[in-house]
Each structure stands twice: as structure tokens, then as C-alpha cells.
Amino acid sequence: MPNKSSKEEVVIKEALSDIDQELENLKLQKKGLETRIKHVNDDVVVLQSEESRLREEISALVGKEGILDRKRNKVKEKLEELNAKISKVSKIKQELTEV
């Protein structure tokens, strides 16, 4: 029959084996999490780059919008001037036909 010291050694060896196995499992989990973090970081960099590109695109579109607004206002002014001239010509034509 094994003595008490031998039983304790067996229990300690089994406990150490269990701890080693758990440590290996934790190391694998850590490596997996580190890989996931790297992928997430890469995704963040890609999204930040896309955001920057879209901001530049929006800025360019806002600039173009301003130019188009000014052109539209000029065209409206010219249309109003033409309408005024048409009214004057129509009035003159009416006066001439009355004579």
C-alpha cells in the first residue's frame, strides 16, 4: 500500500497537470483574443480612412452646391429681368395698337 507521502505526490502531480492544461487553454484563448483585437483594429483603421474620404467628398459636394446656388440665383435674376422687359414690350405694343 502506498504511503501518505506518495499519495500526496500523486495528487500534487495531478493538480499541476490540471493547472498546466488550464494554462495552455488560457494561452490559446489569449492568442485568439489578440487576433480578434488585431482584426478589429484593422477594421477601425479601414473605417476611419473611409470616413475621411467621405468627409472630403461631402466637402467637395458642399462647395459645388454653393456654386450651383449662386448660378441659380443669377438665372432667377435674369429671368425676372426678362419678364420685366417682356411686360414693357407688351405694354408698348398695346399702346401702339391703341393708337
C-alpha positions in Angstrom: 0.0 0.0 0.0 1.4 3.4 -1.0 2.3 5.7 1.9 0.8 9.1 2.6 3.7 11.0 1.0 3.3 9.0 -2.2 -0.5 9.8 -2.3 0.2 13.5 -1.8 2.7 13.4 -4.6 0.2 11.9 -7.0 -2.5 14.5 -6.0 0.0 17.3 -6.4 1.2 16.0 -9.8 -2.4 15.7 -11.0 -3.1 19.2 -9.7 0.0 20.5 -11.5 -1.1 18.7 -14.7 -4.6 20.3 -14.5 -3.0 23.7 -13.9 -0.7 23.2 -16.9 -3.6 22.2 -19.1 -5.7 25.2 -17.9 -2.7 27.5 -18.5 -2.4 26.2 -22.1 -6.2 26.7 -22.6 -5.8 30.3 -21.3 -2.9 30.9 -23.6 -4.9 29.7 -26.6 -7.8 31.9 -25.6 -5.4 34.9 -25.2 -3.9 34.3 -28.6 -7.4 34.1 -30.1 -8.5 37.3 -28.4 -5.3 39.1 -29.5 -6.0 38.0 -33.1 -9.6 39.3 -32.9 -8.3 42.6 -31.4 -5.9 43.0 -34.3 -8.7 42.4 -36.8 -11.0 44.9 -35.1 -8.1 47.4 -35.0 -7.6 46.9 -38.8 -11.3 47.3 -39.4 -11.3 50.6 -37.4 -8.4 51.9 -39.5 -10.3 51.0 -42.7 -13.4 52.7 -41.4 -11.6 55.8 -40.3 -10.0 56.0 -43.8 -13.4 55.6 -45.4 -14.9 58.3 -43.1 -12.1 60.7 -44.0 -12.7 60.0 -47.7 -16.4 60.6 -47.3 -15.9 63.8 -45.4 -13.7 65.1 -48.2 -16.3 64.1 -50.7 -19.0 65.8 -48.7 -16.9 68.9 -48.5 -16.4 69.0 -52.3 -20.2 68.5 -52.8 -21.0 71.4 -50.4 -18.6 73.6 -52.5 -20.3 72.5 -55.7 -23.7 73.2 -54.1 -22.7 76.7 -53.2 -21.6 77.3 -56.8 -24.9 75.9 -58.1 -26.9 78.1 -55.7 -25.1 81.2 -57.0 -25.8 80.2 -60.6 -29.4 79.5 -59.8 -29.8 83.0 -58.3 -28.2 84.6 -61.3 -30.5 82.8 -63.6 -33.5 83.8 -61.5 -32.4 87.4 -61.7 -32.0 87.2 -65.5 -35.5 85.6 -65.7 -37.0 88.4 -63.7 -35.3 91.0 -65.9 -36.6 89.2 -69.0 -40.1 89.1 -67.6 -39.9 92.9 -66.8 -38.7 93.6 -70.4 -41.5 91.4 -71.8 -44.0 93.3 -69.7 -42.6 96.6 -71.0 -42.6 95.4 -74.6 -46.2 94.1 -74.2 -47.3 97.4 -72.7 -45.7 99.4 -75.6 -47.3 97.0 -78.1 -50.6 97.5 -76.5 -50.2 101.3 -76.5 -49.2 101.3 -80.2 -52.2 99.2 -81.2 -54.5 101.6 -79.4 -53.2 104.5 -81.4 
